Amino acid sequence: MNPKLLTTRWQELPEQVIRRLQTEKLRHYLRQVVLPFSARYRELFQQHGLSADSIRSLEDLQRLPFSSKTDLLNSPEHPQRVRDFLLIPDPNVLARRPATVLRALCQGRGRVRRQFEAEYRPIFMTSTTGRSTDPIPFLFTQHDIDNLGRAGKRLFEICGAQREMRLMNLFPYAPHLAFWQTHYGGAAFGVFTASTGGGKVMGTDGNLRLMSKIKPDVIIGMPTFIYHVLHQAVEQELRLENLRRIVLGGEKVPDGMRRKLAQLAGKLGAVEADVVATYGFTEAKMAWGECPGAGDEAPGGYHLYPDLGIFEVINPKTGEILPPGHSGELVFTPLDARGTVVLRYRTGDFIDGGLVYEPCPRCGRKTPRLVGNISRSSEVKEMRLDKIKGTLVDFNQLEHVLDDAEHIGAWQLELRKRNDDPLEIDELVLHVHKTDGIREEKLVRDLNNCFVAKTEIHPNRIVFHDADEMRELQGVGVQLKEQKIVDNRKMSGADKAPEPPAAASDRASESMEVAV
Ligand SMILES: [Zn+2]
């Protein structure tokens, strides 16, 4: 079977064909690109007695060890650890290949040299957003930038963009995937895209001024920032009648947040604006978009690009690959990356509907899809609610509770030490903006009940703020990313709690969880 089908007919192939072509492509990628030019993977394959030919089916991926964020973190012994994952081509190996010789004869040596440069020389980077750790840079070659554009173009198609639309990209201007995925995707798709750089570059007012001039059909950005921008637009009585789609990335997107954004769009004059999410992360060097549902229909899941990478859903405890349709942790292996390459990357993200291959019920495309909600293991935090032991609290659930709650807009959860004493127990303070006339006592009671029902804990205090105070608390226009969960516990000495899997902020902007 022609391996190019995976690219030329990426949205039309049945499951068995996808799996067979992905296996062939992975084997070829390992043999021609990864093993010859990645010292780390050459060594790792040798240690495990593996070669490219060990991969006879996608199930054989199980034989390759996982990678995770820990493998990429620097240490005093390894100050530049991520460099181990960079492909460094050996010119002699490339020159000896029959295909190279043939191309040099037909096209000339100079042209072949330029093609190799474009394929392997790093010229661009994005990085993770780590606050507790150094950001980890991922390098792109021209080949990767072409794939970033290709992924972005497809993402725009999936999300229903049309060339005559006007888009505004509100992601923060930074070496983060979300901003650049949107930029390169817009250029590859051929649609007008104004990138504001987000709140820190132009401020909320600057974004609003541009928005009222451009009258965008689509706005793309992080949910918390877009919420603030649209809320302020409503306060200023702006009209955005053309707005028909809000595309979210950089954070996960609880259903309640979708509903609140759609309501705000309605108040701005938009008729049935829909809200779609995207998912992506630095290590994949691309993002995927959700197929919008019509009206009250649920969205059709994140549509994947079978020629650019393989997703597995695994049991996070045993590491075993789960069958289609099962919830589990997402693991990603690229199929065409150059520059920085990480195989079988454990994202720490959980999908509750799993990976499926049936044609999309919304658009009919046949691509592998991730269905359901995505949550983060990094948002499970250890809290010391008494002096004896820590309790694990899943902030993913709290986020859903708060975004779903009626009568409140922006919110922030603050973890702190009682009396700011590092030896004291932890406290949870909820800051909220009340959006209507409900009595504070009743809202406090309702919120406490919701918390206890979902998580068995409740905030120690609930503090009410107006919209301006919430903007300040969340750092709108000051921080690259708005802060919904802040950890103000100063750890010291004996009371230092064990490290959670990773700080929530570490994965923030990556998720176009992302992008676009
Ligand atoms: Zn679809």
Residues whose N, C-alpha, C, O or C-beta is under 5 A from the ligand:
A	BS01	ZN	C291 G300 C360 R362 C363 G364 R365
